[in-house]
Amino acid sequence: MSTLAILGGTPVRTAPMVTSGKRFDETELHELKEALEQQTLFYWFGEKVKTFRKQFAELYGMKHCHMVSSGTAALHVATASIGIGPGDEVITTPITDQGTIVAIVAQGGVPVFADLDPHVYAITAETIAPCITPKTKAIIVVHLAGSPADLDPILALAKQHGLRVIEDCAQSYLCRYKGRLAGTMGDIGCFSMNDFKHISAGDAGIVITNDDVLSERAGLYLDKGYRRDGSGRRPEILAANYRPSELHGAVAIAQLRKLPRICERRNALGDRLTAGIQGTPGIHPHKVLEGCASSYWFYLGRMDPKVLGVSRDDFVKAVAAEGVPVTPGYIQRMVYEYPVLTEHHAYDTCSYPWDGIYGRAIPYGPGMCPVAETIEATSWRAPITEFMTEQDVDDIVAAVRKVASHYAAAAAR
Ligand SMILES: Cc1ncc(COP(=O)(O)O)c(C=O)c1O
């Protein structure tokens, strides 16, 4: 067995790994030029946002698609459209972006956190069930890092209790659950096109649904309550301005053309990483459920400190020393450890919506979801992007195998 680089041995790789590249080109420029030539950048007057909505709906086989200004906006439009109001409880995951939580609390809803599957990293029907109370109105399932949650049992549970299901697909474009696309199975699917996602419009978001009423409400909630088809002149509801501009629509059209190739490539590279590290002592690959496909926004593997006899941080330091960009965990802290929740301090002057008039004063803090906390404490993250080569992935595999085998052998002695 060769000596670890961290102990003075030769690293697996010396050349820096290039994980990003040119994602905008003539395609975007052409669409942007056309958008500007319209002499209007308003989404309702121009053709770009309309075209994007039509094409995204077609790609996903959905009746309705709306474009909005961010993924957070998409989720907020979704919680508003399904009628989340003060004190309503929404069950979701403690490992997600803050945007998921903003969408709940901005409607006066109370986030309730269910624990996760230890290797898929998503909430499950088993973990959601004990969180359901008479106040529960909805579930936001986050398909994390490109991989699908086990949705069928969640949909069955939701149906049994009359709950709405929002799919947060911000990290999971063209992610397949038993042949169906993530985002098409719940009441509403939400996506982000911020600059870090599979496709970017700088910032933007997408809402899809097959429900005519929800789609109509979403159209109002994204645009200050205005009905733009001319049938009503006054705002019908109180709503924010989450409109995209035609410039966002133009870039989104171009990016959408590239999406299938981006996801196919990420799927192949991520699965290659899994195949390469499968069976390594003390290492758990990023699990993708049987019959499903991930589009890997990133790769989140786990290590077992008992088998390897080292801490996660020491393991990651040793892997990184082999010359590959592996880093510890994902969000570092559970969402329920953020002060905005632990201190019930979403609004400056009061503890709404946890103030007892509306909602339950849930005591958020460490220990709520032990499996999720263990995932965060024992996971390592590797990049997967369409710009990477097979050799890049093979080097990550070699580094993880080399370090894990070394520590596992030392621990067994
Ligand atoms: C799971 C998840 N939900 C919601 C969001 C919010 O999206 P945006 O940054 O576009 O508001 C993100 C973005 O990072 C995300 O990863």
The ligand as a MOL file (V3000), in Angstrom:
LIG
                    3D

  0  0  0     0  0            999 V3000
M  V30 BEGIN CTAB
M  V30 COUNTS 16 16 0 0 0
M  V30 BEGIN ATOM
M  V30 1 C -32.6640 22.9190 -2.0950 0
M  V30 2 C -32.7480 24.3770 -2.4100 0
M  V30 3 N -33.9200 25.0080 -2.2430 0
M  V30 4 C -34.0580 26.3210 -2.5210 0
M  V30 5 C -33.0000 27.0740 -2.9820 0
M  V30 6 C -33.1920 28.5360 -3.2250 0
M  V30 7 O -32.9180 28.9050 -4.5530 0
M  V30 8 P -32.4300 30.4050 -4.9020 0
M  V30 9 O -31.0270 30.5560 -4.4250 0
M  V30 10 O -32.5490 30.4640 -6.3960 0
M  V30 11 O -33.3590 31.3320 -4.2300 0
M  V30 12 C -31.7690 26.4620 -3.1960 0
M  V30 13 C -30.5990 27.2430 -3.6700 0
M  V30 14 O -29.4740 27.0480 -3.2960 0
M  V30 15 C -31.6320 25.0700 -2.8880 0
M  V30 16 O -30.4600 24.4430 -3.0610 0
M  V30 END ATOM
M  V30 BEGIN BOND
M  V30 1 1 1 2
M  V30 2 1 2 3
M  V30 3 2 2 15
M  V30 4 2 3 4
M  V30 5 1 4 5
M  V30 6 1 5 6
M  V30 7 2 5 12
M  V30 8 1 6 7
M  V30 9 1 7 8
M  V30 10 2 8 9
M  V30 11 1 8 10
M  V30 12 1 8 11
M  V30 13 1 12 13
M  V30 14 1 12 15
M  V30 15 2 13 14
M  V30 16 1 15 16
M  V30 END BOND
M  V30 END CTAB
M  END
